[in-house]
């Protein structure tokens, strides 16, 4: 958190009625500063950020302490995640011209309840000086912030206090907060009742009314005014009024607050502490975040003991987007070191660089390791490409190898038994054919043409050269560092320790890059963002639960896991829309249909579902997407493959060669249909073909319904054919070209979330 310094003058006409230090407060319902522990513990639930503060206060009194003005309070607090610890000391007159010192240790915790309700409880242990007994007292608070501009709270303090001197008088209070213009204007109105009339304490109960107005004319500057009055049968008697000024300069804040009571007594408070990040009256726009990527960030955070932590892919994209909009940021530096992004994710990162450049914020990309096609593709959008002097640039073009195992299977005596729909469904061909079919070659060539054209076109646009020149670079690749510099593929060569100087040269002044992923993120304690659920379908689609994969297996998406996630999104009233991120080559048709139905149920609840396709969203990956309200894909996404296949391997001949004799005892004509020993007979093959045909027709019907196409239109673009995202848009399999953040923006719009409202991604 950013540090700040408060200087305040504070005066009270009443005796010090509580062990709570006299911290500057914005009101029971509106307080969210470091002193929340002593104002209303319930409000801690609204602010999970790290907070700390040190308060020093000298209060007025009729009886001085050894020549000083009066009682002195010193207090410290630290809090995070809805809990807070505090320690305070009160030095006060002992009635004999001397002083006594009391210490109080406090702990508060809070919980967030549904509907923006919060409850908090604080325990305060007071260790009294001299012969006075130590004691424990409780505070409890309840707050409700149903709207970003309105809140109401109630609090009880010093409950159970046995202090016979009246220094911890029980108190109850209530308050409301009004924020008609957000942070620009906050009004806190409080009522408090002090229980003086109790055994051992002289005096009558008192009712106090108070108000605090905090104005923010510009970012980093706050004006404060407060007043307090005594309310009784005789009417309203003013007790004190005050004015204050707060100024924040790059996280350093100063508050000057003057307050006078009826006898013009004045006190002073000094607080050193923390505040929300991002407050500064003067912004010089000198920040340059840095992003280092040496592997592709995961879509989802792992939950296992040895799972990866750290930022997700969406975290990276969102932090980049916020930096684009931050006036304090003047550019960014990105280091790519063998990241291994899919083509679609590379496109998403590249589009963020394009957005930076369009905002007038230059980007420097540093390539190290062995940068390949997609590293150059991403970097080409930047103002400056810097390459490690020992690195080679593997810009060599695209290659797809179609491997066929039929000859090997024949030699070892294994019979591939497969049926499919239709001619472009090429996955079984690796086992059933000795070479690619004409349909497969046609489809593969068209796909590679599209992906290669996107690669060449983007690099040419980014490097401001003709596409013919880029093709020449590719045909001449790979390139050593010196040659890459000579032909204009990169702009400069530099070792890692020289990159900061290159970055400063780019910006025309000395800059010190800051880790983008370590920078604090803004948080509003006054409103829960309108939530959009982002649910991932990643890897093969299977029945059951999702698995992160292991040493010998990849990640799989289980239909049970996705259906449960979609059900939670459907039932949660805080979630307004769903974005389904699909990066899957497909899998089980049954599991895919389960997910398709769960998507439909979310829509039946009136919540839009928008699909964002990653690198691959084909076969079952397209099945689960087909019913969405909108489908977004990148131009280089691989999608489609609306087709079905099924099969097995029959190993009877291999077993015979190895001397293995398998005898089957069956009941039922097709009991051994799925046997790994016996091949199908004609009846069984026809039965399997019938099952595949039925699933294929069901798949097409889902597409026709979701995409608003006729069965004939679907058949023309189905047949198992794979499409690039760009071509898929042409044939109406996708709606728009763009990445995950584009899909989120679309979901926001479809859900009717106002542009000014913040959106939380869950």
RAGIPE-V384538 format. One record per residue. PHI is phi in whole degrees, 0 to 359 (none if undefined). NEAR is the number of other ideal C-beta (glycine too) atoms within 10 Angstrom. Layout:
phi=PHI near=NEAR
phi=PHI near=NEAR
This chain:
phi=none near=16
phi=282 near=16
phi=274 near=12
phi=205 near=24
phi=231 near=14
phi=252 near=25
phi=240 near=17
phi=220 near=24
phi=250 near=18
phi=223 near=22
phi=226 near=22
phi=226 near=18
phi=276 near=16
phi=269 near=15
phi=297 near=16
phi=293 near=20
phi=266 near=22
phi=199 near=23
phi=281 near=26
phi=287 near=27
phi=295 near=27
phi=280 near=22
phi=282 near=27
phi=300 near=25
phi=235 near=21
phi=266 near=24
phi=119 near=26
phi=301 near=29
phi=272 near=30
phi=251 near=29
phi=293 near=30
phi=219 near=22
phi=281 near=23
phi=298 near=29
phi=272 near=27
phi=304 near=31
phi=310 near=32
phi=260 near=28
phi=255 near=28
phi=199 near=33
phi=297 near=32
phi=297 near=31
phi=291 near=30
phi=299 near=30
phi=293 near=25
phi=275 near=23
phi=225 near=24
phi=280 near=15
phi=292 near=18
phi=289 near=12
phi=229 near=23
phi=209 near=17
phi=197 near=24
phi=232 near=16
phi=250 near=25
phi=225 near=15
phi=229 near=23
phi=245 near=21
phi=258 near=23
phi=285 near=19
phi=202 near=19
phi=287 near=9
phi=246 near=12
phi=287 near=14
phi=251 near=19
phi=47 near=8
phi=90 near=5
phi=277 near=13
phi=292 near=15
phi=170 near=18
phi=303 near=23
phi=235 near=20
phi=240 near=24
phi=234 near=18
phi=215 near=25
phi=225 near=18
phi=215 near=27
phi=216 near=18
phi=207 near=26
phi=197 near=15
phi=62 near=13
phi=87 near=20
phi=229 near=17
phi=208 near=27
phi=243 near=15
phi=216 near=26
phi=220 near=14
phi=222 near=24
phi=229 near=16
phi=241 near=26
phi=256 near=17
phi=218 near=22
phi=297 near=18
phi=260 near=13
phi=85 near=9
phi=237 near=8
phi=85 near=10
phi=253 near=9
phi=219 near=16
phi=232 near=18
phi=234 near=15
phi=246 near=22
phi=247 near=16
phi=228 near=26
phi=251 near=13
phi=234 near=24
phi=222 near=15
phi=229 near=27
phi=221 near=17
phi=214 near=27
phi=227 near=13
phi=268 near=16
phi=257 near=14
phi=301 near=7
phi=62 near=10
phi=63 near=19
phi=262 near=15
phi=223 near=24
phi=235 near=16
phi=224 near=26
phi=225 near=15
phi=233 near=27
phi=244 near=15
phi=233 near=26
phi=261 near=14
phi=253 near=23
phi=251 near=14
phi=281 near=20
phi=281 near=15
phi=70 near=8
phi=267 near=5
phi=294 near=15
phi=287 near=10
phi=286 near=12
phi=206 near=19
phi=240 near=11
phi=228 near=23
phi=240 near=16
phi=238 near=25
phi=220 near=18
phi=221 near=28
phi=224 near=18
phi=230 near=30
phi=219 near=17
phi=237 near=25
phi=289 near=11
phi=226 near=11
phi=297 near=16
phi=247 near=16
phi=215 near=15
phi=212 near=27
phi=220 near=15
phi=216 near=27
phi=226 near=18
phi=214 near=25
phi=234 near=15
phi=234 near=28
phi=61 near=24
phi=293 near=15
phi=83 near=11
phi=288 near=23
phi=262 near=13
phi=302 near=21
phi=283 near=13
phi=268 near=15
phi=77 near=19
phi=273 near=21
phi=225 near=25
phi=291 near=24
phi=303 near=22
phi=214 near=22
phi=235 near=16
phi=204 near=22
phi=216 near=16
phi=206 near=27
phi=233 near=17
phi=234 near=26
phi=239 near=17
phi=230 near=21
phi=297 near=10
phi=234 near=11
phi=67 near=14
phi=292 near=15
phi=294 near=14
phi=206 near=16
phi=230 near=26
phi=243 near=19
phi=250 near=24
phi=241 near=18
phi=235 near=25
phi=235 near=16
phi=224 near=20
phi=241 near=16
phi=260 near=22
phi=268 near=16
phi=284 near=18
phi=281 near=11
phi=219 near=15
phi=305 near=6
phi=87 near=9
phi=235 near=15
phi=272 near=8
phi=111 near=13
phi=253 near=8
phi=300 near=13
phi=229 near=18
phi=246 near=12
phi=241 near=18
phi=241 near=16
phi=215 near=20
phi=216 near=15
phi=228 near=25
phi=245 near=18
phi=236 near=21
phi=249 near=16
phi=234 near=17
phi=295 near=10
phi=218 near=8
phi=299 near=16
phi=91 near=20
phi=231 near=17
phi=233 near=23
phi=248 near=14
phi=228 near=20
phi=222 near=15
phi=217 near=22
phi=210 near=15
phi=221 near=21
phi=217 near=16
phi=264 near=17
phi=247 near=15
phi=212 near=11
phi=294 near=4
phi=276 near=7
phi=118 near=8
phi=256 near=10
phi=247 near=11
phi=298 near=13
phi=251 near=19
phi=200 near=19
phi=223 near=15
phi=203 near=21
phi=227 near=14
phi=213 near=23
phi=223 near=14
phi=241 near=25
phi=227 near=17
phi=242 near=23
phi=234 near=15
phi=54 near=15
phi=90 near=17
phi=264 near=15
phi=240 near=26
phi=230 near=14
phi=242 near=20
phi=245 near=14
phi=225 near=20
phi=251 near=15
phi=220 near=24
phi=232 near=15
phi=255 near=19
phi=295 near=12
phi=252 near=9
phi=62 near=8
phi=280 near=18
phi=231 near=16
phi=231 near=22
phi=232 near=19
phi=232 near=23
phi=240 near=15
phi=229 near=24
phi=248 near=17
phi=191 near=22
phi=240 near=21
phi=210 near=22
phi=297 near=21
phi=289 near=15
phi=96 near=17
phi=269 near=22
phi=204 near=19
phi=291 near=15
phi=242 near=10
phi=242 near=15
phi=261 near=10
phi=62 near=12
phi=257 near=15
phi=288 near=19
phi=228 near=25
phi=294 near=22
phi=232 near=21
phi=235 near=22
phi=249 near=16
phi=236 near=19
phi=243 near=12
phi=200 near=11
phi=289 near=15
phi=300 near=19
phi=290 near=19
phi=291 near=19
phi=232 near=18
phi=286 near=13
phi=288 near=12
phi=243 near=8
phi=279 near=7
phi=299 near=5
phi=254 near=5
phi=285 near=11
phi=289 near=14
phi=253 near=8
phi=90 near=11
phi=288 near=18
phi=270 near=17
phi=299 near=21
phi=292 near=21
phi=304 near=17
phi=299 near=21
phi=297 near=21
phi=292 near=18
phi=294 near=18
phi=296 near=22
phi=297 near=15
phi=295 near=15
phi=293 near=24
phi=300 near=17
phi=271 near=9
phi=274 near=18
phi=296 near=10
phi=285 near=13
phi=267 near=21
phi=252 near=19
phi=171 near=26
phi=209 near=25
phi=243 near=26
phi=234 near=23
phi=253 near=21
phi=246 near=25
phi=226 near=17
phi=59 near=14
phi=294 near=21
phi=75 near=13
phi=285 near=22
phi=290 near=18
phi=299 near=23
phi=289 near=24
phi=292 near=26
phi=300 near=25
phi=296 near=25
phi=298 near=24
phi=294 near=26
phi=298 near=22
phi=295 near=19
phi=292 near=25
phi=296 near=23
phi=302 near=16
phi=294 near=18
phi=302 near=23
phi=297 near=17
phi=295 near=9
phi=276 near=14
phi=77 near=8
phi=245 near=20
phi=295 near=18
phi=243 near=23
phi=249 near=26
phi=250 near=26
phi=255 near=28
phi=259 near=26
phi=221 near=22
phi=74 near=17
phi=229 near=14
phi=298 near=30
phi=248 near=20
phi=307 near=21
phi=286 near=22
phi=296 near=27
phi=293 near=30
phi=303 near=24
phi=293 near=29
phi=294 near=30
phi=298 near=23
phi=279 near=23
phi=275 near=26
phi=294 near=16
phi=220 near=19
phi=248 near=28
phi=245 near=26
phi=243 near=26
phi=297 near=21
phi=299 near=14
phi=262 near=11
phi=272 near=21
phi=254 near=18
phi=261 near=27
phi=270 near=15
phi=272 near=24
phi=234 near=15
phi=96 near=14
phi=251 near=13
phi=219 near=6
phi=236 near=9
phi=255 near=4
phi=258 near=14
phi=261 near=7
phi=235 near=15
phi=253 near=16
phi=300 near=16
phi=299 near=10
phi=296 near=11
phi=297 near=18
phi=298 near=13
phi=294 near=9
phi=267 near=12
phi=85 near=15
phi=248 near=20
phi=257 near=18
phi=285 near=19
phi=243 near=21
phi=224 near=20
phi=231 near=20
phi=206 near=22
phi=220 near=23
phi=231 near=17
phi=294 near=16
phi=271 near=21
phi=284 near=26
phi=267 near=23
phi=305 near=19
phi=290 near=16
phi=299 near=23
phi=302 near=15
phi=251 near=18
phi=263 near=20
phi=237 near=17
phi=263 near=12
phi=203 near=11
phi=296 near=17
phi=284 near=15
phi=305 near=8
phi=296 near=17
phi=294 near=21
phi=297 near=13
phi=300 near=14
phi=294 near=23
phi=295 near=16
phi=297 near=11
phi=296 near=15
phi=293 near=20
phi=296 near=15
phi=302 near=13
phi=295 near=19
phi=294 near=21
phi=292 near=16
phi=297 near=15
phi=296 near=19
phi=298 near=23
phi=294 near=19
phi=300 near=13
phi=291 near=22
phi=296 near=24
phi=298 near=18
phi=296 near=14
phi=291 near=22
phi=268 near=21
phi=58 near=8
phi=228 near=17
phi=284 near=10
phi=299 near=13
phi=298 near=9
phi=293 near=16
phi=295 near=23
phi=299 near=15
phi=295 near=13
phi=300 near=24
phi=294 near=19
phi=294 near=10
phi=269 near=13
phi=284 near=19
phi=284 near=15
phi=237 near=22
phi=285 near=14
phi=299 near=18
phi=297 near=11
phi=290 near=16
phi=300 near=25
phi=290 near=19
phi=297 near=11
phi=273 near=15
phi=89 near=13
phi=290 near=27
phi=232 near=27
phi=262 near=20
phi=210 near=17
phi=246 near=17
phi=198 near=18
phi=279 near=11
phi=306 near=11
phi=288 near=7
phi=260 near=14
phi=294 near=20
phi=299 near=17
phi=294 near=12
phi=296 near=17
phi=293 near=24
phi=296 near=15
phi=299 near=14
phi=298 near=21
phi=265 near=15
phi=74 near=7
phi=196 near=9
phi=292 near=11
phi=230 near=20
phi=234 near=11
phi=297 near=20
phi=244 near=14
phi=297 near=10
phi=302 near=22
phi=280 near=16
phi=256 near=9
phi=282 near=15
phi=296 near=12
phi=255 near=11
phi=295 near=11
phi=217 near=15
phi=251 near=15
phi=284 near=20
phi=254 near=21
phi=208 near=17
phi=280 near=16
phi=300 near=16
phi=297 near=18
phi=266 near=20
phi=238 near=25
phi=278 near=24
phi=251 near=23
phi=243 near=23
phi=251 near=25
phi=243 near=29
phi=231 near=21
phi=82 near=23
phi=296 near=21
phi=264 near=29
phi=228 near=20
phi=282 near=13
phi=95 near=12
phi=263 near=13
phi=290 near=22
phi=225 near=16
phi=285 near=17
phi=84 near=13
phi=207 near=8
phi=296 near=4
phi=243 near=5
phi=214 near=11
phi=267 near=11
phi=294 near=18
phi=234 near=21
phi=253 near=27
phi=269 near=22
phi=299 near=27
phi=300 near=15
phi=295 near=19
phi=290 near=23
phi=299 near=17
phi=295 near=14
phi=296 near=20
phi=292 near=23
phi=294 near=13
phi=297 near=13
phi=295 near=27
phi=292 near=20
phi=274 near=10
phi=285 near=13
phi=291 near=8
phi=283 near=15
phi=270 near=20
phi=260 near=23
phi=201 near=26
phi=232 near=27
phi=249 near=28
phi=259 near=29
phi=270 near=25
phi=248 near=29
phi=224 near=24
phi=213 near=29
phi=277 near=18
phi=110 near=22
phi=158 near=23
phi=293 near=18
phi=292 near=21
phi=297 near=13
phi=297 near=25
phi=297 near=29
phi=292 near=18
phi=300 near=18
phi=292 near=28
phi=303 near=21
phi=293 near=15
phi=295 near=24
phi=297 near=25
phi=299 near=16
phi=292 near=15
phi=298 near=25
phi=293 near=15
phi=297 near=9
phi=277 near=11
phi=86 near=9
phi=254 near=22
phi=290 near=21
phi=239 near=27
phi=241 near=29
phi=262 near=30
phi=245 near=32
phi=270 near=32
phi=270 near=27
phi=296 near=20
phi=223 near=22
phi=217 near=34
phi=239 near=25
phi=55 near=26
phi=299 near=30
phi=296 near=30
phi=279 near=32
phi=306 near=31
phi=290 near=30
phi=270 near=33
phi=301 near=23
phi=271 near=22
phi=294 near=28
phi=293 near=19
phi=205 near=19
phi=237 near=30
phi=249 near=29
phi=218 near=31
phi=279 near=30
phi=303 near=21
phi=259 near=26
phi=292 near=32
phi=256 near=26
phi=218 near=29
phi=89 near=29
phi=57 near=27
phi=281 near=29
phi=191 near=27
phi=218 near=26
phi=215 near=22
phi=206 near=17
phi=177 near=17
phi=202 near=18
phi=245 near=15
phi=259 near=19
phi=249 near=22
phi=301 near=18
phi=297 near=15
phi=297 near=17
phi=298 near=16
phi=297 near=12
phi=296 near=11
phi=269 near=10
phi=81 near=6
phi=259 near=11
phi=246 near=7
phi=248 near=12
phi=248 near=5
phi=257 near=9
phi=245 near=6
phi=233 near=11
phi=225 near=5
phi=116 near=7
phi=305 near=11
phi=241 near=13
phi=299 near=11
phi=259 near=15
phi=303 near=17
phi=258 near=13
phi=297 near=17
phi=276 near=14
phi=258 near=17
phi=267 near=19
phi=287 near=16
phi=291 near=23
phi=268 near=12
phi=298 near=7
phi=295 near=11
phi=293 near=18
phi=298 near=15
phi=296 near=11
phi=296 near=16
phi=296 near=21
phi=296 near=15
phi=296 near=11
phi=295 near=13
phi=295 near=21
phi=299 near=15
phi=295 near=12
phi=296 near=20
phi=297 near=23
phi=295 near=14
phi=294 near=15
phi=303 near=25
phi=296 near=23
phi=293 near=13
phi=297 near=23
phi=293 near=26
phi=299 near=18
phi=293 near=13
phi=288 near=20
phi=262 near=20
phi=59 near=9
phi=240 near=19
phi=280 near=9
phi=304 near=13
phi=293 near=8
phi=295 near=16
phi=294 near=23
phi=301 near=17
phi=295 near=12
phi=254 near=20
phi=268 near=26
phi=58 near=20
phi=81 near=24
phi=283 near=26
phi=265 near=25
phi=234 near=26
phi=286 near=25
phi=302 near=30
phi=296 near=18
phi=289 near=20
phi=298 near=26
phi=293 near=20
phi=297 near=11
phi=263 near=17
phi=73 near=15
phi=278 near=27
phi=231 near=29
phi=265 near=19
phi=219 near=14
phi=261 near=17
phi=166 near=21
phi=258 near=24
phi=297 near=26
phi=291 near=21
phi=294 near=18
phi=295 near=26
phi=296 near=24
phi=297 near=17
phi=294 near=23
phi=298 near=29
phi=301 near=21
phi=296 near=14
phi=293 near=16
phi=278 near=19
phi=74 near=10
phi=280 near=18
phi=302 near=7
phi=299 near=8
phi=279 near=7
phi=282 near=12
phi=287 near=14
phi=243 near=17
phi=258 near=13
phi=253 near=16
phi=238 near=13
